[in-house]
Amino acid sequence: MADDSGRILTIHLLGGLRIMAGDEGVAGLHHARLQELLAYLLLQRGRPVSRQHLAFLFWPDSPEKQARTNLRNLWHRLRRTLPDAERFIDAGEATFEWRSDAAYTLDVAGFETALAQARDAADPLPYLEQAVALYGGELLPGSYQDWLLTER
């Protein structure tokens, strides 16, 4: 893989997952579970998420050993697909955490910020227009995980 350090990731979860590394699209994130793991880490950005929690969240009906193996395999695929993944995701022994200080933009974060600014502004219209411009559709459409339905 080419050295992508210094490239900013532009990530869209609203209306479907789309990622740009600099000027280039990131391909290979077509698998639903891969998208869901990435989305979950992004929505929990800046907070560590235990591997055990993720294993049971994504494979609730699997035995613990199998769920953990599935998570390791999924993390391996994500590392191969996401440019310079370790720069964005801290994969500790017991946790994963999307690094909030990494060089990325996230449409969901911009949308949330615009709505918060609209609530506090004397003239909310510019912020509401910004939120509308960022809204590309529902969060990760086509995925029906229980946790994702709650996030929507």
C-alpha positions in Angstrom: 0.0 0.0 0.0 1.3 3.5 -0.8 2.1 5.9 2.0 -1.1 7.7 2.7 0.1 9.6 5.8 -0.8 13.2 5.4 -3.9 12.5 3.3 -7.1 13.6 4.9 -10.0 11.1 4.9 -13.3 12.5 3.9 -16.0 10.1 5.2 -19.7 10.1 4.4 -22.1 7.9 6.3 -25.3 9.8 5.4 -26.8 8.3 2.2 -24.3 5.5 2.1 -20.6 4.9 2.9 -18.2 6.9 0.7 -14.6 7.6 1.7 -12.0 9.7 -0.1 -8.3 9.6 0.8 -7.2 12.9 -0.6 -8.6 13.0 -4.2 -8.9 9.2 -4.5 -11.9 7.1 -3.6 -11.4 4.2 -1.2 -12.6 1.0 -2.7 -13.2 -2.4 -1.2 -15.5 -1.4 1.6 -18.5 -3.2 0.0 -19.0 -5.8 2.7 -21.9 -4.8 5.0 -20.2 -5.9 8.2 -17.1 -4.0 7.3 -19.1 -0.9 6.7 -21.0 -1.4 10.0 -17.8 -1.8 12.0 -16.3 1.3 10.5 -19.5 3.3 11.1 -19.8 2.1 14.7 -16.2 3.2 15.5 -16.8 6.6 13.8 -20.0 7.2 15.7 -18.2 6.4 18.9 -15.2 8.5 17.9 -12.9 9.4 20.7 -14.2 6.7 23.0 -12.7 3.3 23.4 -15.0 0.4 22.5 -14.2 -3.0 24.0 -13.5 -5.8 21.6 -15.9 -8.0 23.7 -18.7 -5.5 23.2 -18.1 -5.4 19.4 -17.9 -9.2 19.1 -21.3 -9.6 20.8 -22.8 -6.6 19.1 -22.0 -7.9 15.6 -22.3 -11.7 16.3 -24.8 -12.0 19.2 -25.8 -15.6 18.4 -22.2 -16.9 18.0 -20.2 -18.5 20.8 -17.7 -16.0 22.3 -14.7 -17.6 20.7 -16.2 -17.5 17.3 -17.4 -13.9 17.7 -13.9 -12.8 18.7 -12.4 -14.7 15.8 -14.9 -13.0 13.4 -14.0 -9.6 14.9 -10.2 -10.2 14.4 -10.9 -11.3 10.8 -13.0 -8.2 10.2 -10.3 -5.9 11.7 -7.7 -7.6 9.4 -9.9 -6.8 6.4 -10.4 -3.2 7.5 -6.7 -2.7 8.0 -6.1 -3.9 4.4 -8.8 -1.7 3.0 -8.7 1.6 4.8 -5.6 3.6 3.9 -3.2 3.8 6.8 -5.8 2.4 9.2 -3.6 2.5 12.3 -3.4 6.3 11.9 -7.2 6.5 12.4 -8.0 3.5 14.6 -6.2 2.6 17.8 -6.4 -1.1 18.0 -5.5 -1.9 21.6 -5.4 -5.4 23.1 -8.9 -5.0 24.6 -10.4 -2.0 22.7 -10.7 -0.2 19.4 -11.0 3.6 19.2 -11.4 5.9 16.3 -8.8 8.6 16.9 -10.6 11.9 17.2 -7.3 13.7 16.5 -6.7 12.0 13.2 -6.9 14.0 9.9 -10.5 13.3 8.8 -13.8 14.9 8.2 -17.1 13.1 8.8 -20.4 14.3 7.4 -22.3 13.1 10.5 -20.1 15.3 12.8 -20.6 18.3 10.5 -24.4 17.7 10.5 -24.5 17.4 14.3 -22.4 20.6 14.7 -24.6 22.5 12.3 -27.8 21.5 14.2 -26.2 22.4 17.5 -25.2 25.8 16.2 -28.7 26.4 14.8 -30.2 25.7 18.2 -27.9 28.3 19.8 -28.0 31.0 17.1 -30.1 34.1 16.9 -30.4 33.4 13.1 -30.4 29.6 12.7 -31.1 29.7 9.0 -27.4 29.5 7.8 -26.7 26.6 10.1 -29.9 24.8 9.0 -28.9 25.3 5.4 -25.5 23.8 6.1 -27.1 20.8 7.8 -29.4 20.3 4.8 -26.4 20.5 2.5 -24.6 17.8 4.5 -27.6 15.5 4.7 -27.1 13.0 1.9 -29.8 10.5 3.2 -30.3 8.1 6.0 -27.3 6.8 8.0 -25.8 3.8 6.3 -29.0 2.8 4.3 -29.5 -0.8 3.7 -28.2 -1.9 7.1 -30.7 -2.9 9.7 -28.6 -3.6 12.7 -30.4 -2.8 15.9 -27.7 -0.4 17.1 -27.8 1.4 13.8 -31.6 1.8 13.9 -31.2 3.6 17.2 -28.5 5.9 15.9 -30.7 6.9 12.9 
